[in-house]
Amino acid sequence: MRRVAILLFNDVEVLDFAGPFEVFSVCRTTNGDRLFDVQIVAEHDAIIAARNGLMIKPHTTIEDAEEYDIVVIPGGRGTRREMKNDRIKVWVKKQYAEVELMLSVCTGSLVLGTTGLLDGVHATTHHGAFDELAEAAPSTVVVRDKKYVDNGKIVTSAGISAGIEMALHVVRRLHGAETAERTANYMEYDWDPKND
């Protein structure tokens, strides 16, 4: 079972994290065995105030976090603060050195960009933040016409619901098309992998 950490912070966009959370949490084998263990990680052990007033209690903090196979950095207005937060950037870079996959949704790519992790690679973000990503990571090739971009170890997605598409892509990459399709069907999500 792969361990997934989703980093949360104040003003995180709800569907940016809830979409991938749902995909990884409900993904199962044909026997019903879970394939991912998902944890919410935050800088502090305090309630996170997401966009539009949703309150979330994290499972653990970046100080106490365990080892993960996959880390997800969601977006939202809060990324403009977190991309300047040295503690978060140090944690993200440390995780990158240890994980199998580093994922971002929406403006989560701004956090990756300011750490240097997107230098020289193709990446995407919310359509309203293309210029911000180009400014935060000048050597990144900003992709403006894809739901997600897979660079191997780093996968970035466009905004909000595109995180679901990216997470299903990751499930397919790690566990095959049948598992990804079964997950999408369970979620009653209209997913067409041919549109990748």
Secondary structure, DSSP 8 states (H G I E B T S, - for coil): -EEEEEEE-TT--HHHHHHHHHHHHH-B-TT--BSEEEEEEESSSS-EE-GGG-EE--SEETTT----SEEEE--STTHHHHTT-HHHHHHHHHHHHH-SEEEEETTHHHHHHHHTTTTTSEE---GGGHHHHHHHSTTSEE--S-SEEE-SSEEEE-STTHHHHHHHHHHHHHH-HHHHHHHHHHTT----GGG-
